[in-house]
């Protein structure tokens, strides 16, 4: 997978995740729209977000972190 394909895959996953309903709106419509109690609807939405994230990184290798990059991340320059 090229860097561009990876970036597109991750961007698409993030766009799908951001389209999920916020908790306050979900609470207002879950019973009427999905015939679910709020807690159940929230749990299902959470599981869906985890699934979206897992699918986005499936087959992607973890990037190597060099000592220099690690030092920068720790605030040591």
Secondary structure as GFF3:
##gff-version 3
##sequence-region A 1 77
A	DSSP	alpha_helix	3	18	.	.	.	ID=ss1
A	DSSP	alpha_helix	23	29	.	.	.	ID=ss2
A	DSSP	pi_helix	30	34	.	.	.	ID=ss3
A	DSSP	alpha_helix	38	57	.	.	.	ID=ss4
A	DSSP	alpha_helix	67	73	.	.	.	ID=ss5
###
